[in-house]
Amino acid sequence: MALAGLLAVGTLGWLIFVSPVLGVHDVWVEGALVLETDQVVAAAAVPDGTPLARVDTDAVRDRVAKLPPAREVTVSRRWPSTLVIEIVERSPVGAVPNGKKYDLFDDHGVIYRTVTSVPSGVARVELATPGPQDTSTQSALVVLRSLGERLRSELVTLVVEGPARIRLELRGDRVVTWGDAEESEMKAKVATALLTKPDKRIDVSGVPEVVTLG
């Protein structure tokens, strides 16, 4: 009986950890919109037939997470033979001109995709030096988070030439001089209130002390 038990355990172990019978035969990709399934499967790099129990899901997650559009990645096993990769992709908040195209960045400042036109609901942004660690990108993110619906609807381009040289270019050739990213929520409220005025130039760089029109 003991021998039979050992044989049964050994056989089960062989089936789970060695045999391709319970190996990976399908890779399901869920949540991908920008990424193609083939891209994700290639990045996962799990050979067909690899015993499912032996797949290093953390390593697979890390490999797939290197794909620029992937913000969050979860990898799990679905017995008997499926590896499931769930992806949450990055969402664009800004589009930086790059020749005749645009580089999209998310709310962490990560540039992850190049497109031919600015997507609906995404702000066109001109930055001194784009990148997640750059101060101009971080300033742009602060300003974008502060803008209400009215200002966003009027915004044509957010320009960040330097830490204290930020401006909003609006429809109708109107310009809001923003200054730096400090007090952005207050500046947004003041600028929105002043949109009812006919002036082409609004300077809120001195908020909360001084506001000028022109």
C-alpha positions in Angstrom: 0.0 0.0 0.0 2.8 2.4 0.9 4.5 1.6 -2.4 1.3 2.2 -4.3 0.8 5.5 -2.5 4.4 6.6 -3.3 3.8 5.7 -7.0 0.6 7.7 -7.0 2.3 10.7 -5.5 5.2 10.4 -7.9 2.9 10.1 -10.9 0.9 13.1 -9.8 4.1 15.1 -9.3 5.3 14.1 -12.7 2.0 15.2 -14.3 2.0 18.6 -12.6 5.7 19.5 -12.6 7.2 17.7 -15.6 4.7 16.4 -18.1 3.4 18.7 -20.8 -0.1 17.2 -20.2 -0.7 20.0 -17.7 1.5 22.4 -19.6 0.7 25.8 -21.0 -1.2 25.4 -24.2 -3.2 28.7 -24.2 -2.2 32.3 -23.1 -5.2 34.5 -22.6 -4.7 38.2 -22.7 -7.4 40.3 -21.0 -7.8 44.1 -20.9 -5.5 45.0 -23.8 -6.8 47.7 -26.1 -3.7 49.3 -27.6 -1.4 46.3 -27.2 -1.9 43.4 -29.5 -2.3 39.9 -28.1 0.7 38.7 -30.1 2.8 41.4 -28.5 1.9 40.4 -25.0 2.4 36.7 -25.7 5.8 37.4 -27.2 6.8 39.5 -24.2 5.6 36.8 -21.8 8.0 34.4 -23.5 6.5 31.2 -22.1 7.2 28.2 -24.3 4.2 26.1 -25.3 4.0 23.0 -23.1 5.9 24.5 -20.1 4.4 22.8 -17.0 1.8 25.4 -15.8 2.9 24.8 -12.2 6.5 25.8 -13.0 5.7 29.1 -14.7 7.3 31.9 -12.8 4.3 34.3 -12.9 6.3 37.1 -11.3 8.9 36.9 -14.0 6.2 36.9 -16.7 4.6 39.9 -15.1 7.8 41.8 -15.1 8.5 41.0 -18.8 5.1 42.1 -19.9 5.2 45.2 -17.7 8.2 46.4 -19.9 5.7 47.0 -22.7 5.3 50.9 -22.6 1.5 50.9 -22.7 1.2 48.5 -19.8 0.5 50.2 -16.5 -0.4 47.2 -14.3 0.0 43.5 -15.1 -1.4 40.5 -13.3 -0.5 36.9 -14.2 -2.4 33.8 -13.0 -2.9 30.2 -13.8 -6.2 28.7 -15.0 -6.0 24.9 -14.9 -5.5 22.7 -16.6 -3.4 24.5 -19.3 -4.1 28.3 -19.5 -1.9 31.2 -18.5 -4.0 34.4 -18.0 -2.4 37.8 -18.4 -4.5 40.8 -17.3 -3.4 44.2 -18.3 -4.5 47.7 -17.3 -3.1 50.1 -19.9 -2.0 53.6 -19.5 -4.5 56.4 -20.2 -3.2 59.5 -22.0 -3.6 63.0 -20.5 -1.3 64.9 -22.8 0.0 64.8 -26.4 3.4 66.2 -27.2 4.2 67.2 -30.8 6.9 65.0 -32.4 7.4 66.0 -36.0 4.1 65.3 -37.7 3.0 62.9 -34.9 2.3 63.1 -31.2 3.8 61.3 -28.2 1.2 60.4 -25.6 2.0 60.6 -21.9 0.0 59.4 -18.9 -0.7 61.0 -15.5 2.7 59.9 -14.3 4.4 61.6 -17.2 5.4 58.4 -18.9 5.5 58.6 -22.7 4.3 55.3 -24.0 2.8 55.7 -27.5 3.1 57.7 -30.7 0.0 58.6 -32.7 -0.8 60.6 -35.8 -3.4 62.9 -34.1 -4.4 64.1 -30.7 -7.1 61.8 -29.2 -10.4 63.3 -28.1 -10.2 64.6 -24.5 -6.4 64.7 -24.5 -4.6 68.0 -24.1 -2.0 69.2 -26.7 1.1 70.0 -24.6 4.4 71.6 -25.7 7.2 70.8 -23.2 10.8 72.0 -23.0 12.0 68.4 -22.4 9.4 65.7 -22.1 9.9 62.8 -19.6 8.5 61.5 -16.3 11.4 63.0 -14.3 11.5 66.4 -16.1 10.2 69.4 -14.2 8.4 70.7 -17.3 6.4 67.5 -17.5 5.6 67.5 -13.8 4.5 71.2 -14.0 2.2 70.3 -17.0 0.6 67.5 -15.0 0.0 69.8 -12.0 -1.7 72.4 -14.3 -3.7 69.8 -16.2 -5.1 68.4 -13.0 -6.2 71.8 -11.9 -8.2 72.7 -15.0 -12.0 72.5 -14.8 -14.3 71.6 -17.6 -14.6 75.1 -18.9 -10.9 75.7 -19.3 -10.3 72.3 -20.7 -13.0 72.8 -23.3 -11.3 76.1 -24.4 -7.7 74.8 -24.3 -5.8 74.5 -27.5 -2.3 74.1 -26.2 -0.6 74.0 -22.8 2.9 75.4 -23.2 5.6 74.9 -20.6 8.8 76.7 -21.7 10.3 76.6 -18.2 9.4 76.2 -14.5 7.9 79.7 -14.4 7.0 80.2 -18.0 3.7 78.3 -18.4 0.8 79.6 -20.5 -2.5 78.3 -21.8 -3.3 79.0 -25.5 -7.1 79.0 -25.8 -9.6 79.1 -28.6 -10.1 82.5 -30.2 -6.4 83.4 -29.9 -6.8 84.0 -26.1 -3.8 83.4 -23.9 -3.6 82.8 -20.2 -0.2 83.6 -18.7 0.1 81.0 -15.9 3.6 81.6 -14.5 4.7 78.6 -12.5 2.7 75.6 -11.4 2.2 76.9 -7.8 -1.4 77.8 -6.8 -2.7 76.2 -10.0 -6.1 75.4 -8.5 -6.6 79.0 -7.6 -5.3 80.2 -10.9 -7.7 77.9 -12.7 -10.7 79.3 -10.8 -9.6 82.9 -11.5 -8.9 82.3 -15.1 -12.3 80.5 -15.6 -14.1 83.5 -14.0 -12.2 85.9 -16.3 -13.3 84.0 -19.5 -16.5 86.0 -19.4 -14.4 89.2 -20.1 -13.6 90.1 -23.8 -9.9 90.4 -23.1 -7.5 88.4 -25.3 -4.8 88.1 -22.6 -5.3 87.1 -19.0 -2.4 87.0 -16.6 -2.9 85.0 -13.5 0.8 84.4 -12.7 0.5 86.7 -9.7 -2.5 84.9 -8.2 -3.5 85.2 -5.4 -2.2 88.8 -5.2 -2.5 90.3 -8.7 -4.4 89.5 -11.8 -4.1 91.5 -15.0 -6.1 91.7 -18.3 -5.1 92.9 -21.7 
